[in-house]
Every structure is written in structure tokens, then in C-alpha cells.
């Protein structure tokens, strides 16, 4: 298993935020970001893209995680939270 120091630029706080932060608007308002379905993320991407700023970065990261089958990255964080 890779150690954190082997992954330059990786910020584990980004993943932690995905299991703690809630969607502030829309159909999934007040839903923890990691629980937003990939279909909604795909819809957002197709219809104007993700919002600007931190939320947009979080949703884009979540989109990449879900569309690439990497949701196991979030499981240990979900258990802790």
C-alpha cells in the first residue's frame, strides 16, 4: 500500500470533506456529498458543469471517484464519520 508521502500533492482533507460536507442546494440539498448519485453528477456535468469554487472541485472529484469505480477510497472515512 502506498504511503501518503509517496503521493505528492494528495490532500486527504479533500476526501474527508466528501463524507462530511452537505450539498447546499438543488434536488439533493442537505445530502452528504458522497451520497449524491452519480446520475445527478453526470446531469450537472452535462448541463453547464459543476459550480465554481470549492464545491465545484468537490463535486468534480466525487464525479471522478464514482465514474472510475474508486468509491472504496471513501469507505473508511465514512465509517469514522
N, C-alpha and C positions, 0 to 999 in steps of 0.2 A: 504494500500500500504506500502511496506517495505521502511524503511529509509536507506540511504547509510550506516550509521553506523551499521546497522543490518547485513550487508553483508561483513564480514571481508575478506580482500584480493581482493575485487572487485575494479577494476581500471576503472573508467568511461572513461578515456582517450583512452582506447583500442577501445571502441565503437565509440568515436568521430573520431578516426583515420580511421575507416572503411568507414565513409562518406566523408572523406577529401582526403585521400591518393589515388594515382592512381597506377594502375598496370604498372610496369616498363618494361615489356617485353611480348612477345608472342602474341597470337591471340587477346587478349583484352588489348594490350598496350594502355596506356593513358585513360583507363576506370576507373572510381572511383570504388574502391574495392567492395563496397556494391552493385554495379550494375552488377557485374560479375555473369553470370547464374550458378545455382547450377550444371548443367550438366558439365560445364567446371571444377568446383571444384572437382566433382566426378572423372572426367577424370584424373586430376592431382594426386589425391589420389591413383588411380589405377595404374598409370604409373610412379612410382618412388617416389610418395609422394610430399609433399609441400617443398619448398626450406627452407634452414636453416635460422636462424636469425629472425629478427622482421617481415619481410614479410611472412615467413612461419607461424609464430604464428598468424598473422593477417588472413591469408587465412584459417588456421585450425579453428580459431574462427568463421570466416564467414561461413565455411562449417557446423559447429555445429549449428549455428544460423539458417541457411537455412534448414538444414535437420530435425531440430526439431520444425519447424514452429514458430520461435521466431523473425521473421523479424519486428514485431511490436515494438521491442526494438529500432530499428533504425529510425523509422518514425519521432519522434520528433526531432531527431538530423539532419535528412535530411532537415526538414523544416527550422531549424535555419541556416544551412549551405547554 
